[in-house]
Amino acid sequence: MSLGSQVKIILIETTNSGNIGSALRAMKTMGFSELVLVNPKNFPSDEALAMSANASDLLDAVKVVTSLDEALEDINFVVATSSRMRRVPWPCESLEEASPKIIKYSDTSKVAIMFGREDRGLTNNELQRSNLHLSIPANPEYPVLNLAMSVQVVCYQLYLDKILETEASQAHLWDVPMAKSNHINNLINHFINVAEQLEVYNKGNPRQIGARIKRLFTRVGLDEMEVNFLRGFLSSIEKKIEE
């Protein structure tokens, strides 16, 4: 499987449709073709078509969805682009550090790279759906990149690292498939619900325990069997609570 077919680019609530066309040009240049738009303001549009230029053949394949859950439905590993640190630290790597990891996961799993809104990026909830935050090093006095530029830089680094590999990639072998993002999210919600029933956690906790629980489960890298076991374990606890 090619890197381009295993890595999905997700743009969330894009305002300028020209950025969509420019992002497609950037993607095609580096061998990527799968673009998903979450609630774009204006698509399809003449501006997107014009800016896509010779990548206009990819426009018909763009998938438009109404929620992030839909966009991540078949995804195992989620990368979120972020330009600043958050209150609850998350695993965060520079593009150069993250690129080999993304390539490694793409050998056997489906990867998504999320880009946020032009004016304010990704929300905290969206960032917390990711396994890893990715930053693009830039001039600290003006660390500003246009959305399509960001897509270009990320796709370029991935393309470069892939073609510069001098040895065959070592497959990320595992005995069962890695868990899909939505399955892990369901596990997180189940865990928090049980914790609330046991009165060991409440949503008003000042130390951001909810976010830390999400970080724990997304950081570990669970497979489908592990998720199913933990869901069954939590269900057994719920039955004991009801007795």
Kinemage of the C-alpha trace (Angstrom):
@kinemage 1
@onewidth
@group {chain A} dominant
@subgroup {mainchain}
@vectorlist {calphas} color= white
{ca met a 1} P 0.000 0.000 0.000
{ca ser a 2} L 1.281 3.464 -0.868
{ca leu a 3} L 1.737 6.183 1.715
{ca gly a 4} L -0.704 8.420 -0.164
{ca ser a 5} L -3.505 5.858 0.017
{ca gln a 6} L -3.027 5.268 3.748
{ca val a 7} L -2.893 8.881 4.931
{ca lys a 8} L -6.091 10.925 4.934
{ca ile a 9} L -5.964 14.727 5.087
{ca ile a 10} L -8.845 16.267 7.057
{ca leu a 11} L -9.723 19.971 6.871
{ca ile a 12} L -12.197 21.175 9.504
{ca glu a 13} L -14.674 23.993 8.825
{ca thr a 14} L -12.598 25.601 6.086
{ca thr a 15} L -13.797 29.136 5.386
{ca asn a 16} L -11.888 29.981 2.203
{ca ser a 17} L -12.756 27.473 -0.513
{ca gly a 18} L -9.653 28.537 -2.423
{ca asn a 19} L -7.620 26.899 0.320
{ca ile a 20} L -9.328 23.608 -0.477
{ca gly a 21} L -8.227 23.774 -4.099
{ca ser a 22} L -4.703 24.811 -3.104
{ca ala a 23} L -4.527 21.972 -0.563
{ca leu a 24} L -5.447 19.492 -3.313
{ca arg a 25} L -2.612 20.829 -5.483
{ca ala a 26} L -0.203 20.426 -2.590
{ca met a 27} L -1.414 16.904 -1.914
{ca lys a 28} L -1.238 15.725 -5.529
{ca thr a 29} L 2.304 17.069 -5.909
{ca met a 30} L 3.398 14.851 -3.024
{ca gly a 31} L 1.370 11.792 -3.973
{ca phe a 32} L -1.615 12.177 -1.638
{ca ser a 33} L -5.189 12.003 -2.867
{ca glu a 34} L -7.640 11.468 -0.002
{ca leu a 35} L -9.160 14.695 1.315
{ca val a 36} L -12.071 14.905 3.755
{ca leu a 37} L -13.837 18.179 4.574
{ca val a 38} L -15.744 18.587 7.827
{ca asn a 39} L -18.475 21.228 7.458
{ca pro a 40} L -16.755 23.442 4.862
{ca lys a 41} L -18.337 26.885 4.504
{ca asn a 42} L -18.477 26.778 0.704
{ca phe a 43} L -17.826 23.605 -1.287
{ca pro a 44} L -17.980 22.760 -4.120
{ca ser a 45} L -17.157 26.168 -5.558
{ca asp a 46} L -15.645 27.812 -8.616
{ca glu a 47} L -12.804 29.147 -6.461
{ca ala a 48} L -11.856 25.676 -5.262
{ca leu a 49} L -11.859 24.465 -8.862
{ca ala a 50} L -9.723 27.381 -10.041
{ca met a 51} L -7.146 26.999 -7.263
{ca ser a 52} L -6.885 23.232 -7.725
{ca ala a 53} L -5.437 23.786 -11.231
{ca asn a 54} L -4.057 20.468 -12.537
{ca ala a 55} L -5.265 18.683 -9.427
{ca ser a 56} L -8.905 19.267 -10.378
{ca asp a 57} L -9.277 15.526 -11.004
{ca leu a 58} L -9.156 15.034 -7.237
{ca leu a 59} L -12.120 17.339 -6.593
{ca asp a 60} L -14.725 14.684 -7.406
{ca ala a 61} L -13.154 12.333 -4.871
{ca val a 62} L -13.303 14.841 -1.984
{ca lys a 63} L -15.520 13.547 0.807
{ca val a 64} L -17.680 16.044 2.717
{ca val a 65} L -18.978 15.063 6.170
{ca thr a 66} L -20.829 16.814 8.976
{ca ser a 67} L -18.891 15.521 11.977
{ca leu a 68} L -15.386 14.560 13.024
{ca asp a 69} L -16.691 11.112 13.986
{ca glu a 70} L -17.584 10.511 10.330
{ca ala a 71} L -14.181 11.702 9.172
{ca leu a 72} L -12.389 9.362 11.597
{ca glu a 73} L -14.617 6.352 11.037
{ca asp a 74} L -11.916 4.147 9.469
{ca ile a 75} L -8.902 5.721 11.181
{ca asn a 76} L -6.462 3.999 13.557
{ca phe a 77} L -3.958 6.774 14.260
{ca val a 78} L -4.882 10.469 14.446
{ca val a 79} L -2.440 13.365 14.140
{ca ala a 80} L -3.552 16.919 14.911
{ca thr a 81} L -1.646 19.972 13.738
{ca ser a 82} L -1.225 22.545 16.509
{ca ser a 83} L 0.844 25.693 16.793
{ca arg a 84} L 0.700 26.199 20.548
{ca met a 85} L 0.869 24.289 23.825
{ca arg a 86} L -2.391 23.585 25.637
{ca arg a 87} L -3.290 23.617 29.339
{ca val a 88} L -3.091 19.825 29.479
{ca pro a 89} L 0.112 18.784 27.668
{ca trp a 90} L -0.323 16.186 24.923
{ca pro a 91} L 2.290 14.102 23.121
{ca cys a 92} L 3.659 16.703 20.704
{ca glu a 93} L 6.446 16.395 18.164
{ca ser a 94} L 7.913 18.546 15.456
{ca leu a 95} L 7.092 17.577 11.891
{ca glu a 96} L 10.572 16.137 11.433
{ca glu a 97} L 10.159 13.918 14.522
{ca ala a 98} L 6.584 12.881 13.753
{ca ser a 99} L 7.037 12.053 10.069
{ca pro a 100} L 8.791 8.666 10.543
{ca lys a 101} L 6.158 7.658 13.089
{ca ile a 102} L 3.337 8.517 10.692
{ca ile a 103} L 5.037 6.535 7.927
{ca lys a 104} L 5.499 3.570 10.267
{ca tyr a 105} L 1.824 3.515 11.242
{ca ser a 106} L 0.741 3.905 7.629
{ca asp a 107} L 2.424 0.610 6.742
{ca thr a 108} L -0.426 -1.308 8.362
{ca ser a 109} L -2.962 1.227 9.603
{ca lys a 110} L -5.024 4.144 8.355
{ca val a 111} L -3.727 7.552 9.463
{ca ala a 112} L -5.505 10.912 9.532
{ca ile a 113} L -3.837 14.316 9.736
{ca met a 114} L -6.222 17.055 10.894
{ca phe a 115} L -5.924 20.737 10.026
{ca gly a 116} L -8.130 23.309 11.738
{ca arg a 117} L -9.866 26.522 10.813
{ca glu a 118} L -7.923 29.325 9.139
{ca asp a 119} L -8.556 31.772 12.003
{ca arg a 120} L -8.372 29.612 15.132
{ca gly a 121} L -7.155 26.123 14.311
{ca leu a 122} L -8.550 23.076 16.111
{ca thr a 123} L -10.671 23.157 19.269
{ca asn a 124} L -9.503 21.442 22.460
{ca asn a 125} L -12.068 18.669 21.954
{ca glu a 126} L -10.790 18.051 18.428
{ca leu a 127} L -7.183 18.054 19.586
{ca gln a 128} L -8.059 15.539 22.284
{ca arg a 129} L -9.270 13.081 19.650
{ca ser a 130} L -5.688 12.738 18.426
{ca asn a 131} L -2.887 10.375 19.379
{ca leu a 132} L -0.230 12.949 18.607
{ca his a 133} L 0.072 16.706 18.120
{ca leu a 134} L 2.311 17.870 15.295
{ca ser a 135} L 3.968 21.270 15.056
{ca ile a 136} L 5.720 22.895 12.109
{ca pro a 137} L 8.855 24.762 13.260
{ca ala a 138} L 8.714 28.380 12.170
{ca asn a 139} L 10.028 31.842 12.968
{ca pro a 140} L 8.882 32.462 16.588
{ca glu a 141} L 8.299 36.123 15.750
{ca tyr a 142} L 5.884 35.190 12.943
{ca pro a 143} L 4.943 31.464 13.060
{ca val a 144} L 2.075 31.891 10.579
{ca leu a 145} L 1.346 29.495 7.729
{ca asn a 146} L -1.584 29.576 5.340
{ca leu a 147} L -3.738 26.438 5.574
{ca ala a 148} L -2.699 25.149 2.150
{ca met a 149} L 0.944 25.936 2.953
{ca ser a 150} L 0.688 23.825 6.082
{ca val a 151} L -0.730 20.920 4.095
{ca gln a 152} L 2.095 21.323 1.554
{ca val a 153} L 4.835 21.294 4.205
{ca val a 154} L 3.452 18.249 6.005
{ca cys a 155} L 2.903 16.255 2.806
{ca tyr a 156} L 6.373 17.216 1.546
{ca gln a 157} L 8.083 15.970 4.709
{ca leu a 158} L 6.205 12.675 4.574
{ca tyr a 159} L 6.976 12.228 0.881
{ca leu a 160} L 10.638 13.065 1.382
{ca asp a 161} L 11.106 10.702 4.327
{ca lys a 162} L 9.370 7.896 2.453
{ca ile a 163} L 11.443 8.127 -0.713
{ca leu a 164} L 14.706 8.594 1.211
{ca glu a 165} L 14.351 5.333 3.062
{ca thr a 166} L 17.383 3.258 2.099
{ca glu a 167} L 16.088 0.024 3.562
{ca ala a 168} L 12.732 -1.683 3.293
{ca ser a 169} L 10.322 -0.434 5.933
{ca gln a 170} L 9.779 -2.696 8.892
{ca ala a 171} L 6.067 -3.394 9.153
{ca his a 172} L 4.433 -2.451 12.438
{ca leu a 173} L 3.452 -6.038 13.228
{ca trp a 174} L 0.793 -6.872 15.766
{ca asp a 175} L -1.351 -9.950 16.339
{ca val a 176} L -4.674 -8.074 15.984
{ca pro a 177} L -5.599 -4.784 14.255
{ca met a 178} L -5.024 -1.506 16.052
{ca ala a 179} L -8.208 -0.007 17.481
{ca lys a 180} L -10.097 2.547 15.441
{ca ser a 181} L -10.269 6.080 16.800
{ca asn a 182} L -14.041 5.994 17.311
{ca his a 183} L -13.805 2.724 19.271
{ca ile a 184} L -11.237 4.276 21.600
{ca asn a 185} L -13.454 7.335 21.999
{ca asn a 186} L -16.367 5.072 22.987
{ca leu a 187} L -14.105 3.350 25.524
{ca ile a 188} L -13.105 6.720 26.991
{ca asn a 189} L -16.749 7.759 27.376
{ca his a 190} L -17.591 4.379 28.933
{ca phe a 191} L -14.677 4.677 31.377
{ca ile a 192} L -15.651 8.198 32.427
{ca asn a 193} L -19.281 7.127 32.872
{ca val a 194} L -18.295 4.236 35.154
{ca ala a 195} L -15.894 6.485 37.092
{ca glu a 196} L -18.752 8.911 37.694
{ca gln a 197} L -21.012 6.085 38.881
{ca leu a 198} L -18.298 5.009 41.325
{ca glu a 199} L -17.971 8.649 42.432
{ca val a 200} L -14.222 8.666 41.854
{ca tyr a 201} L -14.494 11.352 39.198
{ca asn a 202} L -16.667 14.389 38.542
{ca lys a 203} L -16.740 16.667 35.509
{ca gly a 204} L -16.025 19.743 37.600
{ca asn a 205} L -12.587 18.547 38.662
{ca pro a 206} L -10.215 21.501 38.488
{ca arg a 207} L -7.210 19.415 37.381
{ca gln a 208} L -8.704 18.580 33.989
{ca ile a 209} L -8.995 14.878 34.846
{ca gly a 210} L -11.357 14.275 31.915
{ca ala a 211} L -8.767 15.520 29.442
{ca arg a 212} L -6.054 13.500 31.166
{ca ile a 213} L -8.150 10.320 30.900
{ca lys a 214} L -8.566 10.983 27.154
{ca arg a 215} L -4.834 11.545 26.842
{ca leu a 216} L -4.090 8.279 28.639
{ca phe a 217} L -6.166 6.095 26.327
{ca thr a 218} L -5.115 7.828 23.092
{ca arg a 219} L -1.429 7.728 24.070
{ca val a 220} L -1.275 4.005 24.861
{ca gly a 221} L -1.999 2.687 21.360
{ca leu a 222} L -4.673 0.074 22.078
{ca asp a 223} L -5.626 -2.726 19.701
{ca glu a 224} L -9.196 -3.903 19.059
{ca met a 225} L -8.946 -6.885 21.434
{ca glu a 226} L -7.700 -4.673 24.258
{ca val a 227} L -10.534 -2.193 23.688
{ca asn a 228} L -13.125 -5.002 23.681
{ca phe a 229} L -11.678 -6.466 26.876
{ca leu a 230} L -11.754 -3.114 28.654
{ca arg a 231} L -15.319 -2.423 27.489
{ca gly a 232} L -16.353 -5.843 28.845
{ca phe a 233} L -14.518 -5.151 32.111
{ca leu a 234} L -16.348 -1.836 32.512
{ca ser a 235} L -19.697 -3.481 31.708
{ca ser a 236} L -19.056 -6.047 34.462
{ca ile a 237} L -18.393 -3.225 36.920
{ca glu a 238} L -21.660 -1.571 35.909
{ca lys a 239} L -23.545 -4.807 36.585
{ca lys a 240} L -22.000 -5.007 40.067
{ca ile a 241} L -22.983 -1.395 40.738
{ca glu a 242} L -26.616 -2.167 39.827
{ca glu a 243} L -26.842 -5.205 42.151
